[in-house]
Amino acid sequence: MHVAHERLPGLDRDRILAVVGSVLSAHGVDGVELVWRTDRSGWVLELTVERPDARRPGDGVTLDLCSDISRDLSAALDVADVIPQRYRLEVGSPGVERSLYVARDYARFAGMVAKVKLREPLEDGQRVVSGTLHGLDEAGQVVLETDRGLLSLPLDALESGRLVFDWNVPAVNKNQRTSARKARRRIAGRGK
C-alpha cells in the first residue's frame, strides 16, 4: 500500500510511511494524502484514505473504518516513536472533490467531472480546464472532454487536478450531498 501524496517536513519520511503502510494494508485501504501540518491547536498528522476499488470518492470509507484506522495507527506510531512532539491524528475520506495525483486516479474516475491546472497555458492562454474525464489514452495521456472537444494532456503537463462535484445532477443529488457531509467529518485520535 502506498500514499499518493505526502508532505512530511521535519519527520523521518521512510519510517512514517512504513508504519502508515502497514496499517493501511491491514485495513485494505489506500492512502490518498498524508500531511504533517500545524493549526491553532498544534501539530496535526492528517491521513485521507479510500478503498482501492471505489468508483466514487469516499465509497466504502465509513466513520467506523476511520475510527479503527485512527486507533491502530495511533498505537503503531506510538510504538515506533517516530513523531517526537505532541500531535493530533486525523483520519478521513478525501471527499467528493478529491485531488487527483497519479495516472491511475485519472483512469479510475473516468466519467466524472474534473478540473485540471496546467503548468503551461494552452494556445489561447487558458491554464485551468474543466470537463469529463475519459481516463487515459494509449500513450498514457489524460483525456478530458471539454466544451472545445477532447483534449489529451500529458500527465507531467498537469500542475494539479481535482474532481468537481456537480450539485445540479438531480438523479443522484441527495446521495451525493449525504456523501459530501460524511466526507467532511474527521475522526480525530490523540497522538503523544
C-alpha positions, 0 to 999 in steps of 0.5 A: 500500500502506498500514499499518493501524496505526502508532505512530511517536513521535519519527520523521518519520511521512510519510517512514517510511511512504513508504519502508515503502510502497514496499517493501511494494508491491514485495513485494505485501504489506500492512502490518498494524502498524508500531511504533517501540518500545524493549526491553532491547536498544534501539530496535526498528522492528517491521513485521507484514505479510500478503498482501492476499488471505489468508483466514487470518492469516499465509497466504502470509507465509513466513520467506523473504518476511520475510527479503527484506522485512527486507533491502530495507527495511533498505537503503531506510531506510538510504538515506533516513536517516530513523531517526537512532539505532541500531535493530533491524528486525523483520519478521513475520506478525501471527499467528493472533490478529491485531488487527483495525483497519479495516472491511475486516479485519472483512469479510475474516475473516468466519467466524472467531472474534473478540473485540471491546472496546467503548468503551461497555458494552452494556445489561447492562454487558458491554464485551468480546464474543466470537463469529463474525464475519459481516463487515459489514452494509449500513450498514457495521456489524460483525456478530458472532454471539454466544451472545445472537444477532447483534449489529451494532456500529458500527465507531467503537463498537469500542475494539479487536478481535482474532481468537481462535484456537480450539485445540479445532477438531480438523479443522484443529488441527495446521495451525493450531498449525504456523501459530501457531509460524511466526507467532511467529518474527521475522526480525530485520535490523540497522538503523544 
